[in-house]
Amino acid sequence: MNPSLNLHMELLEDVSAPGSGKDFVEGVAVGLGAVAAVTAIIAFT
C-alpha cells in the first residue's frame, strides 16, 4: 500500500472520531485537501 495513502486513511480515522460540528467541518475540509494532495502525488509520479 502507498505510504501516503496509508497515512491518509489514518487521518480519515482521526476525522471520524467524535467531536463538535465545527471540528467535523474542519476535519472534512482537511480530509478533502489530503485527498487532493494524494491524488496529485499519484497523478504526477
mmCIF entry with sequence, helices, sheets and N, C-alpha, C, O atoms, coordinates in Angstrom:
data_MODEL
# 
_entry.id   MODEL 
# 
_entity.id                         1 
_entity.type                       polymer 
_entity.pdbx_number_of_molecules   1 
# 
_entity_poly.entity_id                      1 
_entity_poly.type                           'polypeptide(L)' 
_entity_poly.nstd_linkage                   no 
_entity_poly.nstd_monomer                   no 
_entity_poly.pdbx_seq_one_letter_code       MNPSLNLHMELLEDVSAPGSGKDFVEGVAVGLGAVAAVTAIIAFT 
_entity_poly.pdbx_seq_one_letter_code_can   MNPSLNLHMELLEDVSAPGSGKDFVEGVAVGLGAVAAVTAIIAFT 
_entity_poly.pdbx_strand_id                 A 
# 
loop_
_entity_poly_seq.entity_id 
_entity_poly_seq.num 
_entity_poly_seq.mon_id 
_entity_poly_seq.hetero 
1 1  MET n 
1 2  ASN n 
1 3  PRO n 
1 4  SER n 
1 5  LEU n 
1 6  ASN n 
1 7  LEU n 
1 8  HIS n 
1 9  MET n 
1 10 GLU n 
1 11 LEU n 
1 12 LEU n 
1 13 GLU n 
1 14 ASP n 
1 15 VAL n 
1 16 SER n 
1 17 ALA n 
1 18 PRO n 
1 19 GLY n 
1 20 SER n 
1 21 GLY n 
1 22 LYS n 
1 23 ASP n 
1 24 PHE n 
1 25 VAL n 
1 26 GLU n 
1 27 GLY n 
1 28 VAL n 
1 29 ALA n 
1 30 VAL n 
1 31 GLY n 
1 32 LEU n 
1 33 GLY n 
1 34 ALA n 
1 35 VAL n 
1 36 ALA n 
1 37 ALA n 
1 38 VAL n 
1 39 THR n 
1 40 ALA n 
1 41 ILE n 
1 42 ILE n 
1 43 ALA n 
1 44 PHE n 
1 45 THR n 
# 
_struct_asym.id          A 
_struct_asym.entity_id   1 
# 
loop_
_struct_conf.conf_type_id 
_struct_conf.id 
_struct_conf.pdbx_PDB_helix_id 
_struct_conf.beg_label_comp_id 
_struct_conf.beg_label_asym_id 
_struct_conf.beg_label_seq_id 
_struct_conf.pdbx_beg_PDB_ins_code 
_struct_conf.end_label_comp_id 
_struct_conf.end_label_asym_id 
_struct_conf.end_label_seq_id 
_struct_conf.pdbx_end_PDB_ins_code 
_struct_conf.beg_auth_comp_id 
_struct_conf.beg_auth_asym_id 
_struct_conf.beg_auth_seq_id 
_struct_conf.end_auth_comp_id 
_struct_conf.end_auth_asym_id 
_struct_conf.end_auth_seq_id 
_struct_conf.pdbx_PDB_helix_class 
_struct_conf.details 
_struct_conf.pdbx_PDB_helix_length 
HELX_P HELX_P1 AA1 PRO A 3  ? SER A 16 ? PRO A 3  SER A 16 1 ? 14 
HELX_P HELX_P2 AA2 GLY A 21 ? ALA A 43 ? GLY A 21 ALA A 43 1 ? 23 
# 
_struct_conf_type.id          HELX_P 
_struct_conf_type.criteria    ? 
_struct_conf_type.reference   ? 
# 
loop_
_atom_site.group_PDB 
_atom_site.id 
_atom_site.type_symbol 
_atom_site.label_atom_id 
_atom_site.label_alt_id 
_atom_site.label_comp_id 
_atom_site.label_asym_id 
_atom_site.label_entity_id 
_atom_site.label_seq_id 
_atom_site.pdbx_PDB_ins_code 
_atom_site.Cartn_x 
_atom_site.Cartn_y 
_atom_site.Cartn_z 
_atom_site.occupancy 
_atom_site.B_iso_or_equiv 
_atom_site.pdbx_formal_charge 
_atom_site.auth_seq_id 
_atom_site.auth_comp_id 
_atom_site.auth_asym_id 
_atom_site.auth_atom_id 
_atom_site.pdbx_PDB_model_num 
ATOM 1   N N  . MET A 1 1  ? 0.848   -1.203 0.000   1.00 0.00 ? 1  MET A N  1 
ATOM 2   C CA . MET A 1 1  ? 0.000   0.000  0.000   1.00 0.00 ? 1  MET A CA 1 
ATOM 3   C C  . MET A 1 1  ? 0.882   1.251  0.000   1.00 0.00 ? 1  MET A C  1 
ATOM 4   O O  . MET A 1 1  ? 1.923   1.292  0.654   1.00 0.00 ? 1  MET A O  1 
ATOM 5   N N  . ASN A 1 2  ? 0.456   2.242  -0.726  1.00 0.00 ? 2  ASN A N  1 
ATOM 6   C CA . ASN A 1 2  ? 1.182   3.511  -0.803  1.00 0.00 ? 2  ASN A CA 1 
ATOM 7   C C  . ASN A 1 2  ? 1.265   4.138  0.586   1.00 0.00 ? 2  ASN A C  1 
ATOM 8   O O  . ASN A 1 2  ? 0.235   4.327  1.232   1.00 0.00 ? 2  ASN A O  1 
ATOM 9   N N  . PRO A 1 3  ? 2.479   4.468  1.065   1.00 0.00 ? 3  PRO A N  1 
ATOM 10  C CA . PRO A 1 3  ? 2.617   5.042  2.419   1.00 0.00 ? 3  PRO A CA 1 
ATOM 11  C C  . PRO A 1 3  ? 1.777   6.297  2.626   1.00 0.00 ? 3  PRO A C  1 
ATOM 12  O O  . PRO A 1 3  ? 1.174   6.467  3.686   1.00 0.00 ? 3  PRO A O  1 
ATOM 13  N N  . SER A 1 4  ? 1.729   7.176  1.631   1.00 0.00 ? 4  SER A N  1 
ATOM 14  C CA . SER A 1 4  ? 0.941   8.407  1.785   1.00 0.00 ? 4  SER A CA 1 
ATOM 15  C C  . SER A 1 4  ? -0.548  8.078  1.858   1.00 0.00 ? 4  SER A C  1 
ATOM 16  O O  . SER A 1 4  ? -1.300  8.756  2.558   1.00 0.00 ? 4  SER A O  1 
ATOM 17  N N  . LEU A 1 5  ? -0.975  7.042  1.139   1.00 0.00 ? 5  LEU A N  1 
ATOM 18  C CA . LEU A 1 5  ? -2.378  6.630  1.183   1.00 0.00 ? 5  LEU A CA 1 
ATOM 19  C C  . LEU A 1 5  ? -2.695  6.039  2.558   1.00 0.00 ? 5  LEU A C  1 
ATOM 20  O O  . LEU A 1 5  ? -3.765  6.283  3.116   1.00 0.00 ? 5  LEU A O  1 
ATOM 21  N N  . ASN A 1 6  ? -1.753  5.258  3.098   1.00 0.00 ? 6  ASN A N  1 
ATOM 22  C CA . ASN A 1 6  ? -1.926  4.680  4.429   1.00 0.00 ? 6  ASN A CA 1 
ATOM 23  C C  . ASN A 1 6  ? -2.057  5.796  5.465   1.00 0.00 ? 6  ASN A C  1 
ATOM 24  O O  . ASN A 1 6  ? -2.921  5.731  6.340   1.00 0.00 ? 6  ASN A O  1 
ATOM 25  N N  . LEU A 1 7  ? -1.209  6.812  5.371   1.00 0.00 ? 7  LEU A N  1 
ATOM 26  C CA . LEU A 1 7  ? -1.280  7.961  6.276   1.00 0.00 ? 7  LEU A CA 1 
ATOM 27  C C  . LEU A 1 7  ? -2.632  8.648  6.135   1.00 0.00 ? 7  LEU A C  1 
ATOM 28  O O  . LEU A 1 7  ? -3.238  9.063  7.123   1.00 0.00 ? 7  LEU A O  1 
ATOM 29  N N  . HIS A 1 8  ? -3.097  8.763  4.890   1.00 0.00 ? 8  HIS A N  1 
ATOM 30  C CA . HIS A 1 8  ? -4.392  9.399  4.643   1.00 0.00 ? 8  HIS A CA 1 
ATOM 31  C C  . HIS A 1 8  ? -5.517  8.629  5.328   1.00 0.00 ? 8  HIS A C  1 
ATOM 32  O O  . HIS A 1 8  ? -6.423  9.242  5.892   1.00 0.00 ? 8  HIS A O  1 
ATOM 33  N N  . MET A 1 9  ? -5.475  7.305  5.289   1.00 0.00 ? 9  MET A N  1 
ATOM 34  C CA . MET A 1 9  ? -6.505  6.501  5.946   1.00 0.00 ? 9  MET A CA 1 
ATOM 35  C C  . MET A 1 9  ? -6.489  6.741  7.454   1.00 0.00 ? 9  MET A C  1 
ATOM 36  O O  . MET A 1 9  ? -7.544  6.793  8.086   1.00 0.00 ? 9  MET A O  1 
ATOM 37  N N  . GLU A 1 10 ? -5.288  6.890  8.036   1.00 0.00 ? 10 GLU A N  1 
ATOM 38  C CA . GLU A 1 10 ? -5.189  7.185  9.466   1.00 0.00 ? 10 GLU A CA 1 
ATOM 39  C C  . GLU A 1 10 ? -5.802  8.548  9.760   1.00 0.00 ? 10 GLU A C  1 
ATOM 40  O O  . GLU A 1 10 ? -6.483  8.719  10.772  1.00 0.00 ? 10 GLU A O  1 
ATOM 41  N N  . LEU A 1 11 ? -5.564  9.521  8.879   1.00 0.00 ? 11 LEU A N  1 
ATOM 42  C CA . LEU A 1 11 ? -6.150  10.851 9.063   1.00 0.00 ? 11 LEU A CA 1 
ATOM 43  C C  . LEU A 1 11 ? -7.674  10.763 9.020   1.00 0.00 ? 11 LEU A C  1 
ATOM 44  O O  . LEU A 1 11 ? -8.363  11.404 9.813   1.00 0.00 ? 11 LEU A O  1 
ATOM 45  N N  . LEU A 1 12 ? -8.194  9.963  8.088   1.00 0.00 ? 12 LEU A N  1 
ATOM 46  C CA . LEU A 1 12 ? -9.646  9.809  7.988   1.00 0.00 ? 12 LEU A CA 1 
ATOM 47  C C  . LEU A 1 12 ? -10.219 9.207  9.267   1.00 0.00 ? 12 LEU A C  1 
ATOM 48  O O  . LEU A 1 12 ? -11.291 9.608  9.718   1.00 0.00 ? 12 LEU A O  1 
ATOM 49  N N  . GLU A 1 13 ? -9.504  8.243  9.852   1.00 0.00 ? 13 GLU A N  1 
ATOM 50  C CA . GLU A 1 13 ? -9.976  7.644  11.101  1.00 0.00 ? 13 GLU A CA 1 
ATOM 51  C C  . GLU A 1 13 ? -10.016 8.692  12.204  1.00 0.00 ? 13 GLU A C  1 
ATOM 52  O O  . GLU A 1 13 ? -10.943 8.706  13.014  1.00 0.00 ? 13 GLU A O  1 
ATOM 53  N N  . ASP A 1 14 ? -9.008  9.578  12.241  1.00 0.00 ? 14 ASP A N  1 
ATOM 54  C CA . ASP A 1 14 ? -8.997  10.656 13.235  1.00 0.00 ? 14 ASP A CA 1 
ATOM 55  C C  . ASP A 1 14 ? -10.185 11.584 13.016  1.00 0.00 ? 14 ASP A C  1 
ATOM 56  O O  . ASP A 1 14 ? -10.825 12.020 13.974  1.00 0.00 ? 14 ASP A O  1 
ATOM 57  N N  . VAL A 1 15 ? -10.477 11.885 11.756  1.00 0.00 ? 15 VAL A N  1 
ATOM 58  C CA . VAL A 1 15 ? -11.596 12.775 11.434  1.00 0.00 ? 15 VAL A CA 1 
ATOM 59  C C  . VAL A 1 15 ? -12.916 12.145 11.879  1.00 0.00 ? 15 VAL A C  1 
ATOM 60  O O  . VAL A 1 15 ? -13.832 12.848 12.306  1.00 0.00 ? 15 VAL A O  1 
ATOM 61  N N  . SER A 1 16 ? -13.010 10.813 11.778  1.00 0.00 ? 16 SER A N  1 
ATOM 62  C CA . SER A 1 16 ? -14.244 10.115 12.135  1.00 0.00 ? 16 SER A CA 1 
ATOM 63  C C  . SER A 1 16 ? -14.510 10.124 13.636  1.00 0.00 ? 16 SER A C  1 
ATOM 64  O O  . SER A 1 16 ? -15.634 9.871  14.070  1.00 0.00 ? 16 SER A O  1 
ATOM 65  N N  . ALA A 1 17 ? -13.475 10.415 14.434  1.00 0.00 ? 17 ALA A N  1 
ATOM 66  C CA . ALA A 1 17 ? -13.642 10.428 15.888  1.00 0.00 ? 17 ALA A CA 1 
ATOM 67  C C  . ALA A 1 17 ? -14.673 11.482 16.274  1.00 0.00 ? 17 ALA A C  1 
ATOM 68  O O  . ALA A 1 17 ? -14.774 12.526 15.629  1.00 0.00 ? 17 ALA A O  1 
ATOM 69  N N  . PRO A 1 18 ? -15.439 11.204 17.330  1.00 0.00 ? 18 PRO A N  1 
ATOM 70  C CA . PRO A 1 18 ? -16.480 12.149 17.748  1.00 0.00 ? 18 PRO A CA 1 
ATOM 71  C C  . PRO A 1 18 ? -15.897 13.516 18.095  1.00 0.00 ? 18 PRO A C  1 
ATOM 72  O O  . PRO A 1 18 ? -14.815 13.615 18.673  1.00 0.00 ? 18 PRO A O  1 
ATOM 73  N N  . GLY A 1 19 ? -16.618 14.547 17.739  1.00 0.00 ? 19 GLY A N  1 
ATOM 74  C CA . GLY A 1 19 ? -16.178 15.909 18.035  1.00 0.00 ? 19 GLY A CA 1 
ATOM 75  C C  . GLY A 1 19 ? -17.319 16.861 17.767  1.00 0.00 ? 19 GLY A C  1 
ATOM 76  O O  . GLY A 1 19 ? -18.397 16.443 17.343  1.00 0.00 ? 19 GLY A O  1 
ATOM 77  N N  . SER A 1 20 ? -17.090 18.125 18.008  1.00 0.00 ? 20 SER A N  1 
ATOM 78  C CA . SER A 1 20 ? -18.146 19.109 17.764  1.00 0.00 ? 20 SER A CA 1 
ATOM 79  C C  . SER A 1 20 ? -18.345 19.290 16.263  1.00 0.00 ? 20 SER A C  1 
ATOM 80  O O  . SER A 1 20 ? -17.494 18.885 15.472  1.00 0.00 ? 20 SER A O  1 
ATOM 81  N N  . GLY A 1 21 ? -19.455 19.893 15.869  1.00 0.00 ? 21 GLY A N  1 
ATOM 82  C CA . GLY A 1 21 ? -19.748 20.106 14.456  1.00 0.00 ? 21 GLY A CA 1 
ATOM 83  C C  . GLY A 1 21 ? -18.677 20.917 13.762  1.00 0.00 ? 21 GLY A C  1 
ATOM 84  O O  . GLY A 1 21 ? -18.314 20.629 12.622  1.00 0.00 ? 21 GLY A O  1 
ATOM 85  N N  . LYS A 1 22 ? -18.166 21.935 14.447  1.00 0.00 ? 22 LYS A N  1 
ATOM 86  C CA . LYS A 1 22 ? -17.130 22.781 13.846  1.00 0.00 ? 22 LYS A CA 1 
ATOM 87  C C  . LYS A 1 22 ? -15.881 21.950 13.556  1.00 0.00 ? 22 LYS A C  1 
ATOM 88  O O  . LYS A 1 22 ? -15.289 22.063 12.483  1.00 0.00 ? 22 LYS A O  1 
ATOM 89  N N  . ASP A 1 23 ? -15.485 21.117 14.515  1.00 0.00 ? 23 ASP A N  1 
ATOM 90  C CA . ASP A 1 23 ? -14.322 20.259 14.309  1.00 0.00 ? 23 ASP A CA 1 
ATOM 91  C C  . ASP A 1 23 ? -14.564 19.307 13.140  1.00 0.00 ? 23 ASP A C  1 
ATOM 92  O O  . ASP A 1 23 ? -13.661 19.034 12.350  1.00 0.00 ? 23 ASP A O  1 
ATOM 93  N N  . PHE A 1 24 ? -15.799 18.807 13.043  1.00 0.00 ? 24 PHE A N  1 
ATOM 94  C CA . PHE A 1 24 ? -16.119 17.880 11.956  1.00 0.00 ? 24 PHE A CA 1 
ATOM 95  C C  . PHE A 1 24 ? -15.971 18.568 10.604  1.00 0.00 ? 24 PHE A C  1 
ATOM 96  O O  . PHE A 1 24 ? -15.389 18.004 9.678   1.00 0.00 ? 24 PHE A O  1 
ATOM 97  N N  . VAL A 1 25 ? -16.500 19.789 10.490  1.00 0.00 ? 25 VAL A N  1 
ATOM 98  C CA . VAL A 1 25 ? -16.410 20.532 9.226   1.00 0.00 ? 25 VAL A CA 1 
ATOM 99  C C  . VAL A 1 25 ? -14.952 20.793 8.881   1.00 0.00 ? 25 VAL A C  1 
ATOM 100 O O  . VAL A 1 25 ? -14.545 20.634 7.730   1.00 0.00 ? 25 VAL A O  1 
ATOM 101 N N  . GLU A 1 26 ? -14.161 21.196 9.879   1.00 0.00 ? 26 GLU A N  1 
ATOM 102 C CA . GLU A 1 26 ? -12.734 21.427 9.629   1.00 0.00 ? 26 GLU A CA 1 
ATOM 103 C C  . GLU A 1 26 ? -12.058 20.121 9.218   1.00 0.00 ? 26 GLU A C  1 
ATOM 104 O O  . GLU A 1 26 ? -11.208 20.108 8.328   1.00 0.00 ? 26 GLU A O  1 
ATOM 105 N N  . GLY A 1 27 ? -12.438 19.032 9.869   1.00 0.00 ? 27 GLY A N  1 
ATOM 106 C CA . GLY A 1 27 ? -11.861 17.734 9.541   1.00 0.00 ? 27 GLY A CA 1 
ATOM 107 C C  . GLY A 1 27 ? -12.173 17.320 8.114   1.00 0.00 ? 27 GLY A C  1 
ATOM 108 O O  . GLY A 1 27 ? -11.312 16.790 7.412   1.00 0.00 ? 27 GLY A O  1 
ATOM 109 N N  . VAL A 1 28 ? -13.418 17.565 7.683   1.00 0.00 ? 28 VAL A N  1 
ATOM 110 C CA . VAL A 1 28 ? -13.800 17.240 6.307   1.00 0.00 ? 28 VAL A CA 1 
ATOM 111 C C  . VAL A 1 28 ? -12.978 18.074 5.329   1.00 0.00 ? 28 VAL A C  1 
ATOM 112 O O  . VAL A 1 28 ? -12.508 17.561 4.313   1.00 0.00 ? 28 VAL A O  1 
ATOM 113 N N  . ALA A 1 29 ? -12.806 19.358 5.633   1.00 0.00 ? 29 ALA A N  1 
ATOM 114 C CA . ALA A 1 29 ? -12.027 20.238 4.755   1.00 0.00 ? 29 ALA A CA 1 
ATOM 115 C C  . ALA A 1 29 ? -10.586 19.739 4.657   1.00 0.00 ? 29 ALA A C  1 
ATOM 116 O O  . ALA A 1 29 ? -10.019 19.684 3.566   1.00 0.00 ? 29 ALA A O  1 
ATOM 117 N N  . VAL A 1 30 ? -9.999  19.377 5.794   1.00 0.00 ? 30 VAL A N  1 
ATOM 118 C CA . VAL A 1 30 ? -8.630  18.850 5.795   1.00 0.00 ? 30 VAL A CA 1 
ATOM 119 C C  . VAL A 1 30 ? -8.577  17.526 5.037   1.00 0.00 ? 30 VAL A C  1 
ATOM 120 O O  . VAL A 1 30 ? -7.635  17.263 4.289   1.00 0.00 ? 30 VAL A O  1 
ATOM 121 N N  . GLY A 1 31 ? -9.603  16.695 5.240   1.00 0.00 ? 31 GLY A N  1 
ATOM 122 C CA . GLY A 1 31 ? -9.657  15.411 4.552   1.00 0.00 ? 31 GLY A CA 1 
ATOM 123 C C  . GLY A 1 31 ? -9.709  15.575 3.042   1.00 0.00 ? 31 GLY A C  1 
ATOM 124 O O  . GLY A 1 31 ? -9.027  14.858 2.310   1.00 0.00 ? 31 GLY A O  1 
ATOM 125 N N  . LEU A 1 32 ? -10.521 16.524 2.575   1.00 0.00 ? 32 LEU A N  1 
ATOM 126 C CA . LEU A 1 32 ? -10.614 16.784 1.132   1.00 0.00 ? 32 LEU A CA 1 
ATOM 127 C C  . LEU A 1 32 ? -9.276  17.291 0.606   1.00 0.00 ? 32 LEU A C  1 
ATOM 128 O O  . LEU A 1 32 ? -8.854  16.917 -0.489  1.00 0.00 ? 32 LEU A O  1 
ATOM 129 N N  . GLY A 1 33 ? -8.617  18.133 1.377   1.00 0.00 ? 33 GLY A N  1 
ATOM 130 C CA . GLY A 1 33 ? -7.293  18.624 0.986   1.00 0.00 ? 33 GLY A CA 1 
ATOM 131 C C  . GLY A 1 33 ? -6.306  17.473 0.881   1.00 0.00 ? 33 GLY A C  1 
ATOM 132 O O  . GLY A 1 33 ? -5.495  17.422 -0.045  1.00 0.00 ? 33 GLY A O  1 
ATOM 133 N N  . ALA A 1 34 ? -6.377  16.542 1.839   1.00 0.00 ? 34 ALA A N  1 
ATOM 134 C CA . ALA A 1 34 ? -5.481  15.385 1.821   1.00 0.00 ? 34 ALA A CA 1 
ATOM 135 C C  . ALA A 1 34 ? -5.762  14.510 0.610   1.00 0.00 ? 34 ALA A C  1 
ATOM 136 O O  . ALA A 1 34 ? -4.833  14.019 -0.032  1.00 0.00 ? 34 ALA A O  1 
ATOM 137 N N  . VAL A 1 35 ? -7.041  14.311 0.290   1.00 0.00 ? 35 VAL A N  1 
ATOM 138 C CA . VAL A 1 35 ? -7.409  13.524 -0.896  1.00 0.00 ? 35 VAL A CA 1 
ATOM 139 C C  . VAL A 1 35 ? -6.836  14.177 -2.147  1.00 0.00 ? 35 VAL A C  1 
ATOM 140 O O  . VAL A 1 35 ? -6.268  13.496 -3.001  1.00 0.00 ? 35 VAL A O  1 
ATOM 141 N N  . ALA A 1 36 ? -6.984  15.491 -2.257  1.00 0.00 ? 36 ALA A N  1 
ATOM 142 C CA . ALA A 1 36 ? -6.468  16.213 -3.421  1.00 0.00 ? 36 ALA A CA 1 
ATOM 143 C C  . ALA A 1 36 ? -4.951  16.083 -3.501  1.00 0.00 ? 36 ALA A C  1 
ATOM 144 O O  . ALA A 1 36 ? -4.400  15.884 -4.583  1.00 0.00 ? 36 ALA A O  1 
ATOM 145 N N  . ALA A 1 37 ? -4.277  16.195 -2.359  1.00 0.00 ? 37 ALA A N  1 
ATOM 146 C CA . ALA A 1 37 ? -2.814  16.094 -2.336  1.00 0.00 ? 37 ALA A CA 1 
ATOM 147 C C  . ALA A 1 37 ? -2.365  14.698 -2.750  1.00 0.00 ? 37 ALA A C  1 
ATOM 148 O O  . ALA A 1 37 ? -1.456  14.553 -3.567  1.00 0.00 ? 37 ALA A O  1 
ATOM 149 N N  . VAL A 1 38 ? -3.000  13.669 -2.188  1.00 0.00 ? 38 VAL A N  1 
ATOM 150 C CA . VAL A 1 38 ? -2.638  12.287 -2.533  1.00 0.00 ? 38 VAL A CA 1 
ATOM 151 C C  . VAL A 1 38 ? -2.907  12.024 -4.008  1.00 0.00 ? 38 VAL A C  1 
ATOM 152 O O  . VAL A 1 38 ? -2.096  11.390 -4.684  1.00 0.00 ? 38 VAL A O  1 
ATOM 153 N N  . THR A 1 39 ? -4.036  12.506 -4.510  1.00 0.00 ? 39 THR A N  1 
ATOM 154 C CA . THR A 1 39 ? -4.372  12.325 -5.927  1.00 0.00 ? 39 THR A CA 1 
ATOM 155 C C  . THR A 1 39 ? -3.322  12.992 -6.810  1.00 0.00 ? 39 THR A C  1 
ATOM 156 O O  . THR A 1 39 ? -2.890  12.418 -7.809  1.00 0.00 ? 39 THR A O  1 
ATOM 157 N N  . ALA A 1 40 ? -2.916  14.198 -6.441  1.00 0.00 ? 40 ALA A N  1 
ATOM 158 C CA . ALA A 1 40 ? -1.901  14.920 -7.218  1.00 0.00 ? 40 ALA A CA 1 
ATOM 159 C C  . ALA A 1 40 ? -0.574  14.172 -7.185  1.00 0.00 ? 40 ALA A C  1 
ATOM 160 O O  . ALA A 1 40 ? 0.098   14.052 -8.210  1.00 0.00 ? 40 ALA A O  1 
ATOM 161 N N  . ILE A 1 41 ? -0.192  13.668 -6.004  1.00 0.00 ? 41 ILE A N  1 
ATOM 162 C CA . ILE A 1 41 ? 1.071   12.925 -5.885  1.00 0.00 ? 41 ILE A CA 1 
ATOM 163 C C  . ILE A 1 41 ? 1.040   11.690 -6.778  1.00 0.00 ? 41 ILE A C  1 
ATOM 164 O O  . ILE A 1 41 ? 2.002   11.414 -7.494  1.00 0.00 ? 41 ILE A O  1 
ATOM 165 N N  . ILE A 1 42 ? -0.065  10.949 -6.738  1.00 0.00 ? 42 ILE A N  1 
ATOM 166 C CA . ILE A 1 42 ? -0.182  9.732  -7.552  1.00 0.00 ? 42 ILE A CA 1 
ATOM 167 C C  . ILE A 1 42 ? -0.195  10.087 -9.039  1.00 0.00 ? 42 ILE A C  1 
ATOM 168 O O  . ILE A 1 42 ? 0.422   9.397  -9.850  1.00 0.00 ? 42 ILE A O  1 
ATOM 169 N N  . ALA A 1 43 ? -0.894  11.158 -9.393  1.00 0.00 ? 43 ALA A N  1 
ATOM 170 C CA . ALA A 1 43 ? -1.030  11.537 -10.798 1.00 0.00 ? 43 ALA A CA 1 
ATOM 171 C C  . ALA A 1 43 ? 0.302   11.959 -11.410 1.00 0.00 ? 43 ALA A C  1 
ATOM 172 O O  . ALA A 1 43 ? 0.539   11.731 -12.596 1.00 0.00 ? 43 ALA A O  1 
ATOM 173 N N  . PHE A 1 44 ? 1.175   12.575 -10.608 1.00 0.00 ? 44 PHE A N  1 
ATOM 174 C CA . PHE A 1 44 ? 2.415   13.132 -11.158 1.00 0.00 ? 44 PHE A CA 1 
ATOM 175 C C  . PHE A 1 44 ? 3.641   12.286 -10.873 1.00 0.00 ? 44 PHE A C  1 
ATOM 176 O O  . PHE A 1 44 ? 4.769   12.748 -11.042 1.00 0.00 ? 44 PHE A O  1 
ATOM 177 N N  . THR A 1 45 ? 3.425   11.025 -10.432 1.00 0.00 ? 45 THR A N  1 
ATOM 178 C CA . THR A 1 45 ? 4.581   10.149 -10.203 1.00 0.00 ? 45 THR A CA 1 
ATOM 179 C C  . THR A 1 45 ? 4.517   8.953  -11.134 1.00 0.00 ? 45 THR A C  1 
ATOM 180 O O  . THR A 1 45 ? 5.400   8.096  -11.099 1.00 0.00 ? 45 THR A O  1 
# 
